[in-house]
Amino acid sequence: MYDDGMAAAVSDTDRPGALDITRRLTGICGPSFARLAGPADEVAGCPARWVAVPGEPRAAAEVLRLAVAHDLTVVPRGAGTKIDWGATPDRLDIVLDTGRLAGIGHQPSAETVEVGAGTPLRAVQATLERAGRRLAMDAPSPGATVGGVLAAGESGPLRLRHGSACEQLAGLRYLTADGDLVEIGGGAAGLDRARLLCGAQGALGVLVAATLRVQAAPASRMWVSRPVENPMEVRELVRTVLGARLDPAAVELDLPAGVRPRPRQGGRAEAMSRHPSVTGRATAAAGSLTVLLEGGPSDVADRANRLGALFGAETAVTRSAPRWWRHYPFAPGDTALRLEVPIEDLHAAVYALCDASGAPVAVRGSAGLGVVHAALPGAMPAERVAMILAAVRAVLLARQGRCVVVSAPPAVRRAVDLWGELAGVAGMRAARDDLDPHRRLAPGRLPGGL
């Protein structure tokens, strides 16, 4: 069953029982679905010892029971698109790959659909699309699984109108740290428990399947875009959009790093006017504000015309999204930030970030919610990143906002507080004590080192 290369790798671990654990995992998952971890099998910089790919929930439960028996830690993994998000685990023995816990349960015409945690989100959407249905989930990570989206609490532009991905839950099946299968469905109390696992990075349970709400796909979609020069202008435009009762599905901002936003002048953007007749620009715009409108064809066309009148002559209306839509502004190796602030203060957060950085910073995300992502160059020294975070967090603290480091190079991870001040740490600690008191699932991945 094992070749000489595997035997050599096992001996290289120099850990008693490594070969026995490998054999046991192979017995649970099958000969092709358990192995020693390789260089790519790390979680936020922490290397694993084994990878197990169970083919059904019962096998996943056995992997967890094996971990309990041998005092091993486990981190679940979907497609790995966000495996470097969040804090580095304190210890990592087994990566539990959910790729085989996949499939679509109910017929697409149902009001809900049960989906295996390892199912790619785009595969679910493609299946539903054939029946004129969809999930109100549009996470930006390409190839992301449903379980990974939920575990990371990831949401895309549609969150403005439909809520987060976790708010689409109608039920959940998950495994506890001890390997017990728990099924939650219906009722506020049950869903409150289910949503504890959302955003927990697999630290409170291993997602097996989710029952999600399904809706009719919109008959028509239009993207209405307008160039913007600075964050203050964005603030005024967002006020205009939200005050016009246009029922937008999304209001997204893209401010590239290539052009420095023009400075504030007298508390308003220099070229901004609420009146559509004032639309001139002296310089090229730094970015774009784009509004997604969905619904019936005539209704969407009418709302797009109304919004175009408000935005002025520079408005562009298209039936396809901008190239940057549903993409993060950061690349692998960058320090990725998430800023959350009341929409009235989003401009202050962006200005604070650019001022502290001393250079333009790429910012992209939901201007309609005040939740955006930003990118600092991966080559930036960790001490410099720490200073920028301190300055930005000081500005956000007075505005009930926060700045979280989503992912970062190892040197930055070691030098900075990824989370900043969080009000919910006590609740997270209580949830950890309740669901995983022995810290077997992704220890250290939650805020506060939980």
C-alpha positions in Angstrom: 0.0 0.0 0.0 2.9 2.4 0.7 5.9 3.0 -1.6 9.5 3.5 -0.4 9.1 7.3 -0.7 6.2 7.4 1.8 8.1 5.1 4.2 11.1 7.4 4.0 9.0 10.4 4.6 7.4 8.8 7.6 10.8 8.1 9.1 11.9 11.6 8.4 9.1 12.9 10.7 11.0 11.2 13.6 7.8 11.1 15.5 6.6 7.9 17.2 3.3 6.6 15.8 3.4 8.6 12.5 3.2 5.5 10.4 0.4 4.1 12.5 -1.6 7.3 12.2 -1.1 7.3 8.4 -2.3 3.7 8.2 -5.4 4.4 10.3 -6.3 7.5 8.2 -5.9 5.4 5.1 -8.2 2.8 6.5 -10.8 5.5 7.2 -10.5 7.4 3.9 -9.2 4.9 1.4 -5.7 4.3 0.0 -5.8 7.4 -2.3 -7.2 9.8 0.2 -4.8 9.9 3.2 -1.2 10.9 3.1 1.6 12.7 4.8 1.4 16.4 4.3 3.5 18.2 1.8 5.0 21.7 1.6 1.7 23.1 0.3 -0.4 21.6 3.1 0.0 24.5 5.5 -2.5 26.8 7.2 -1.5 30.5 7.5 2.1 29.4 7.6 1.7 26.4 10.0 2.7 23.1 8.4 0.5 20.0 8.8 1.6 16.4 9.4 -1.2 14.6 7.6 -4.0 15.2 5.1 -7.2 13.2 5.2 -9.9 13.4 2.6 -13.0 11.5 3.9 -15.6 10.5 1.4 -18.7 10.9 3.7 -19.6 12.5 7.0 -19.3 9.2 8.9 -15.6 8.9 7.7 -15.0 12.5 8.7 -16.3 11.8 12.1 -13.9 8.8 12.4 -11.0 11.1 11.5 -12.0 13.4 14.4 -12.4 10.5 16.8 -8.9 9.3 15.8 -7.6 12.8 16.5 -9.3 12.7 20.0 -7.7 9.3 20.7 -4.2 10.5 19.9 -4.4 14.1 21.1 -4.1 15.5 17.5 -5.4 18.8 16.2 -7.5 19.2 13.1 -8.1 22.1 10.7 -10.8 21.7 8.0 -10.0 22.8 4.4 -12.2 23.3 1.4 -10.6 24.4 -1.9 -7.9 26.3 0.1 -8.8 29.7 -1.4 -8.7 31.3 2.0 -6.4 29.0 3.8 -4.0 31.9 4.6 -6.8 34.0 6.1 -6.9 34.6 9.8 -4.4 33.7 12.5 -1.8 31.0 12.3 -2.9 27.8 14.3 -1.0 27.1 17.4 -0.5 23.5 16.2 -1.7 21.5 13.2 -1.6 17.8 12.9 -4.4 16.8 10.4 -5.8 18.8 7.5 -9.3 17.5 7.0 -10.0 18.1 3.3 -13.8 18.4 2.6 -13.5 18.0 -1.2 -15.3 14.7 -1.2 -18.1 15.9 1.1 -19.8 17.4 -2.0 -23.0 17.2 -3.8 -26.4 19.0 -4.2 -29.3 17.3 -2.4 -32.6 18.8 -3.2 -34.1 19.7 -6.6 -33.2 23.1 -7.9 -36.8 24.2 -7.9 -37.1 23.9 -4.2 -37.1 27.0 -2.0 -34.0 25.7 -0.3 -31.2 23.4 -1.4 -28.9 21.2 0.7 -25.3 21.4 -0.4 -22.3 19.4 0.7 -19.6 21.5 2.3 -17.0 20.6 -0.3 -19.2 21.6 -3.3 -17.7 24.5 -5.3 -20.1 27.5 -5.0 -19.9 28.1 -8.8 -21.1 24.5 -9.4 -24.1 25.1 -7.2 -24.9 28.3 -9.1 -24.5 26.6 -12.5 -26.9 23.9 -11.5 -29.5 26.3 -10.1 -29.2 28.6 -13.1 -30.5 25.9 -15.4 -33.8 26.1 -13.4 -33.8 29.9 -13.3 -32.8 30.0 -9.7 -29.7 31.1 -7.7 -28.2 31.5 -4.3 -27.8 35.1 -3.1 -24.1 34.3 -2.6 -21.3 35.8 -4.7 -18.1 35.3 -2.8 -15.1 36.7 -4.6 -12.7 33.8 -4.1 -12.6 31.8 -7.4 -13.2 28.1 -6.8 -14.4 28.5 -3.2 -16.5 25.8 -1.7 -19.8 26.5 0.1 -18.2 25.3 3.3 -15.2 27.5 2.9 -17.4 30.6 2.2 -19.4 30.0 5.3 -16.4 29.1 7.5 -14.6 32.3 6.5 -17.8 34.4 6.6 -17.0 35.6 3.1 -19.6 37.7 1.2 -19.6 39.6 -2.1 -21.4 42.6 -3.6 -24.9 41.0 -3.1 -24.6 41.3 0.6 -26.0 44.9 0.4 -29.5 43.7 -0.6 -29.6 40.1 0.5 -27.4 39.9 3.6 -24.3 37.9 4.2 -23.7 34.3 3.0 -24.3 33.1 6.5 -27.7 34.8 6.5 -28.7 32.5 3.7 -28.6 29.5 6.0 -31.8 27.6 6.6 -30.1 24.7 8.2 -26.7 23.1 8.9 -25.0 19.8 9.5 -21.6 19.8 11.2 -19.3 17.6 13.2 -18.2 18.5 16.7 -14.6 18.2 17.8 -15.4 14.8 19.3 -16.9 13.6 16.0 -20.6 13.8 16.8 -22.9 14.8 13.9 -25.2 17.7 14.8 -28.1 18.7 12.5 -29.6 22.2 12.9 -32.6 23.4 11.0 -35.5 25.9 11.4 -36.1 28.2 14.3 -34.2 31.2 15.5 -32.3 29.3 18.3 -31.1 26.7 15.9 -29.9 29.2 13.3 -28.2 31.3 16.0 -26.1 28.2 16.9 -25.5 27.5 13.2 -24.2 31.0 12.6 -21.7 30.7 15.4 -19.8 28.5 13.0 -19.8 31.2 10.3 -16.6 33.0 10.2 -15.0 30.7 12.8 -12.5 29.3 10.3 -13.4 25.7 11.3 -12.5 26.3 14.9 -15.9 25.5 16.3 -17.0 22.6 14.1 -16.4 20.9 10.8 -19.1 21.9 8.3 -20.6 18.9 6.5 -23.6 20.3 4.6 -25.6 23.5 4.5 -29.2 24.1 3.6 -29.4 27.4 1.8 -32.3 29.6 0.7 -32.8 29.7 -3.1 -34.4 32.6 -5.0 -35.5 33.2 -8.5 -32.7 34.6 -10.7 -33.4 38.2 -11.8 -34.7 38.6 -15.3 -32.5 41.6 -15.9 -29.3 43.1 -14.4 -27.6 46.4 -15.2 -24.4 47.9 -13.8 -24.4 51.7 -13.6 -20.9 53.2 -13.1 -19.5 56.6 -12.5 -15.8 57.7 -12.2 -14.7 59.0 -8.8 -11.7 61.1 -7.8 -11.6 60.8 -4.0 -13.3 59.3 -0.9 -15.3 62.3 -0.1 -16.9 62.2 -3.6 -17.7 58.5 -2.9 -19.5 59.5 0.3 -21.7 62.0 -1.6 -22.5 59.6 -4.4 -23.4 56.8 -1.9 -25.7 59.3 -0.1 -27.3 60.1 -3.5 -27.8 56.4 -4.4 -29.2 55.3 -1.1 -31.4 58.3 -0.8 -33.0 57.9 -4.2 -34.9 54.7 -3.3 -33.5 52.8 -6.3 -33.3 49.4 -4.4 -29.8 48.6 -5.5 -28.5 45.1 -5.2 -25.0 46.3 -4.7 -23.0 49.5 -4.4 -19.3 48.8 -5.0 -16.2 51.0 -5.0 -12.9 50.5 -6.8 -10.1 52.9 -5.9 -6.9 51.6 -7.6 -3.5 52.3 -6.0 -2.2 53.9 -9.2 -3.6 57.3 -8.7 -3.5 59.2 -5.4 -7.0 60.4 -4.3 -7.2 64.2 -4.5 -7.2 65.9 -1.1 -10.2 66.9 0.8 -11.3 70.5 0.3 -13.7 72.2 2.6 -15.3 69.0 3.7 -16.5 68.1 0.2 -15.0 66.6 -2.9 -13.9 69.5 -5.2 -15.8 68.2 -8.2 -18.8 66.6 -6.5 -22.2 68.1 -6.8 -25.6 66.5 -6.1 -26.9 68.2 -9.2 -26.4 66.1 -12.4 -25.7 69.2 -14.4 -22.3 69.7 -12.7 -20.2 66.8 -14.0 -17.0 68.3 -15.3 -13.6 66.9 -14.3 -10.2 68.6 -14.5 -8.2 65.4 -14.1 -8.7 61.7 -14.8 -10.7 59.9 -12.2 -8.9 57.6 -9.7 -11.6 55.0 -9.6 -15.2 54.0 -10.0 -18.4 53.6 -8.1 -20.7 51.0 -9.6 -24.3 50.2 -8.7 -25.9 46.9 -9.6 -29.7 47.0 -10.3 -31.7 43.8 -10.6 -35.3 42.9 -11.4 -37.7 43.0 -14.3 -36.4 44.4 -17.6 -38.5 47.5 -17.8 -38.2 48.3 -14.1 -34.4 47.9 -14.2 -34.2 50.1 -17.3 -36.2 52.8 -15.6 -34.1 52.7 -12.4 -30.9 52.8 -14.5 -32.2 55.9 -16.3 -33.0 57.6 -13.1 -29.6 56.8 -11.6 -27.9 58.0 -14.8 -29.6 61.3 -14.5 -28.3 61.6 -10.9 -24.8 60.6 -11.8 -24.5 62.9 -14.8 -22.9 62.7 -18.3 -20.0 60.5 -17.2 -22.4 57.6 -16.4 -21.8 54.3 -18.1 -24.6 51.6 -18.1 -23.7 48.1 -19.1 -25.2 44.6 -18.9 -22.0 43.1 -17.7 -19.9 43.8 -14.6 -16.7 45.8 -14.6 -13.6 43.7 -14.7 -12.8 44.5 -11.1 -16.2 43.4 -9.8 -16.1 40.6 -7.3 -12.4 40.6 -7.1 -10.2 41.5 -4.1 -7.7 44.3 -4.4 -4.9 42.3 -2.9 -2.7 39.6 -4.5 -0.9 36.6 -2.9 1.8 37.8 -0.6 0.3 41.2 0.1 -0.9 42.3 3.5 -4.7 42.2 3.0 -6.9 44.4 5.2 -10.6 44.6 5.8 -12.0 47.9 7.0 -15.5 48.1 8.5 -17.0 51.5 9.4 -20.4 53.3 9.1 -20.8 54.4 5.5 -20.8 58.0 6.6 -17.2 57.6 7.8 -15.8 55.4 5.0 -14.0 58.4 3.5 -12.2 59.0 6.8 -11.0 55.4 6.9 -9.7 55.5 3.4 -8.0 58.9 3.9 -6.4 57.6 7.2 -5.1 54.6 5.4 -3.5 56.6 2.6 -2.2 59.2 4.9 -0.6 56.6 7.2 0.9 54.7 4.2 2.3 57.8 2.6 1.1 56.5 -0.8 -2.1 55.5 -2.6 -3.6 52.2 -1.4 -5.8 50.0 -3.5 -9.3 49.9 -1.9 -12.3 47.9 -3.1 -15.6 46.7 -1.7 -19.0 47.7 -0.6 -19.3 51.4 -0.3 -23.0 50.8 0.4 -22.2 48.9 3.6 -18.9 50.5 4.7 -17.0 47.2 4.3 -14.0 47.4 2.0 -10.7 45.6 1.5 -7.3 47.2 1.0 -3.9 46.0 0.0 -0.4 46.9 1.4 2.6 45.7 -0.6 4.0 42.3 0.6 7.5 43.8 0.6 6.5 46.5 3.2 8.5 46.0 6.4 6.5 44.6 9.3 7.3 47.6 11.5 5.8 49.9 8.9 2.6 47.8 8.6 2.3 47.9 12.4 2.5 51.7 12.4 -0.1 52.0 9.6 -2.5 49.7 11.5 -2.1 51.7 14.7 -2.9 55.0 12.9 -5.9 53.6 11.0 -7.3 51.9 14.1 -7.1 55.1 16.1 -9.2 56.8 13.5 -11.7 54.0 13.2 -12.0 53.5 17.0 -13.7 56.9 17.4 -16.1 56.0 14.6 -17.2 52.5 15.8 -15.1 50.9 13.0 -12.3 48.4 12.9 -9.5 47.2 10.7 -8.6 43.5 10.5 -5.6 41.9 8.9 -7.1 39.2 6.6 -3.8 37.7 5.5 -0.2 38.7 5.6 3.4 37.5 5.0 4.9 35.6 8.0 7.0 38.5 9.2 3.9 40.8 9.4 1.9 38.1 11.1 4.5 37.9 13.9 4.7 41.6 14.3 1.1 42.8 14.4 -2.2 42.2 16.1 -4.3 40.8 13.3 -7.6 41.7 15.0 -7.3 45.0 16.9 -9.9 45.6 19.6 -12.9 43.3 19.3 -16.0 43.5 21.4 -17.0 39.9 20.9 -14.0 38.0 22.3 -15.8 37.0 25.5 -18.6 35.5 23.4 -16.1 33.6 21.2 -14.4 32.2 24.3 -17.7 31.0 25.6 -18.5 29.3 22.3 -15.1 27.7 22.2 -15.5 26.4 25.7 -18.9 25.0 24.8 -18.1 23.5 21.4 -14.4 22.6 21.7 -13.2 22.9 25.2 -10.0 20.9 24.5 -9.0 23.2 21.6 -8.7 20.4 19.1 -10.1 22.3 16.1 -7.9 24.9 14.6 -6.5 26.1 18.0 -5.4 29.7 17.9 -7.3 30.6 14.7 -9.9 32.7 16.5 -9.3 36.2 17.9 -7.6 36.4 21.3 -5.6 33.3 20.5 -8.6 31.0 21.1 
